[in-house]
Amino acid sequence: MDDEYEIIYVAKPEESVWGIIGKSLQEFNIQHAGDENFRRLCFALRSPDQEIVGGALGEIYWDWLHLDLMWVKDELRGHGFGHRLLLAIEAEARKHGARNVFLDTFSFQAPEFYKQQGYRVFGELPGFPSGYCRLFLTKSL
């Protein structure tokens, strides 16, 4: 039986491949951990001329917010926009039942910013990328 199955490389995975794998894993997870209460969250920082100049994107699974992406345009950093974006996404996550948050950042990005906001490092991958470190941080909401 084992020799009837093959593993193939899919150079350009179509939605159907992602859909089958993702849906199947989601069903498995729900069987073991209950409804994941999945929800995407997005806050954008817009300039007076409506240009997107920053934002925070995340997803809630069970009672955790995964802060996936956060960015503020270079010339706007240090003016409190990152802090306000972080407060907004954390507050929205709380409204939807999240009690904790986690994220990852590179040592050349914003680890000190997150630490100032109450996050603590719980994991590191040195040399990712070479010469730097990938840091994993968490905080209770």
N, C-alpha and C positions, 0 to 999 in steps of 0.2 A: 504494500500500500504506500509506504513512504516514497518509493521511487516513482509513483504516479504524480507526485506534486513537484512543482518547480518554483524556484524563486527567480523572479525576473526584475531587471532594472527598468524603471519607467522614467524616461528622460523628461517628459512633459506630462506630469500627472493631471488627469482631467478631474473635474469636479466629482465625477462618479466614483473615482478611486478614493479621493479624500472623504467623500460622503459615506462610503461603505465602511471604511476603517474608523472614521470618527464616530459614526452612529453606533457601530458595534461596540466600540470601547465605552461610549457613553452609556449604553444599555447595561454593560457589564458593571460599570461603576455604580449605577443606580441600584442594581441588584444588591450590591454590597454596602453602599454608604447612604442610600436613600436619594431623594430628589436633590439635585445639585443646586437648584435655585439660580441657574445660570442667567446672567444679565451682563450686557456690555454697558460701559459708562464712558462718556466722552465730554470733556469740557474744552472749549477752544477760546483762545485769547485773540480778539480781533482789534485791529487798529481802527482809527476813525474813518479810514477809507475802505473798511471791511476786509482788509488783508488778514489772513490767518498768520499770526506772529508768535504763536505758542499754543500749548495745549497739554492735556493729560488724558491718556486712554487707559482703560482698565477693564477687567472682567471679574465678576463675582462668581465663585464656585463655593457651594455650601456656605459657610460663614466667613469666608476669606475673600478679600479683594486682592487681585494680582494687579499691581500698578505696572502695566506693560511698557508704556512710553510716556515720557514727559520731556518737554522741550520748550525753551523760551529763546527767542531771537537774541543774538549776542548783545546788541546795543541796549536791550531792555532788561538784561540781567542786573541784579542788585537793586531793583526798584520794588521788590515785594511781589511781583507777579507769580513767581514760582511758588511762593508761600501761599498765596491766595488760590492758585490752581490746586495745590495739594489739599488745602482745607476744603475746597469745594468737592473734590472727588471723594475724600474721606467721609464728609458729611452725607453725601448721596449714598455711599456704600452702607453707612450705618442705617439709613432709612430703609434699605433693602435687606437688613439683617446681618450685614458683615460685622464681625467683632474683631477681626485681625486683618493686617495687610502685609504683603511681602512684595519685594521688587529686587531687581538686580541692576547694577550700574558698574561701569568700569572705573578704575582708579583715576583715570584722566577726566572723568565726567564730574559727577556731583556727590561723592560719598559724604563729604563734610556737610553739605547742605542738608542731606537727609538725616545725618546724625544730629544736627541742630534742631531738626523737627521731631526728635524723639525716637528715631529709628536706631536699631542696634544691628551690628554685623553678626550673622550666624554662620556664614560660610564664605570661603575664598577659593578661587581657582587661579593660582599664580601662573604667570606666563600666558595669560589669555586676555589680549593678544601679547605677543612677545614683548617683554620689557614692562608690561603692565599686569594688572590683576583684575579679575572679575569678582565683584563683591555682591553678596546676597544679604539683604537687610529685611528686618521685620519690625512690626510695632503693633501693639494692641490698640484697638479703636475704642 
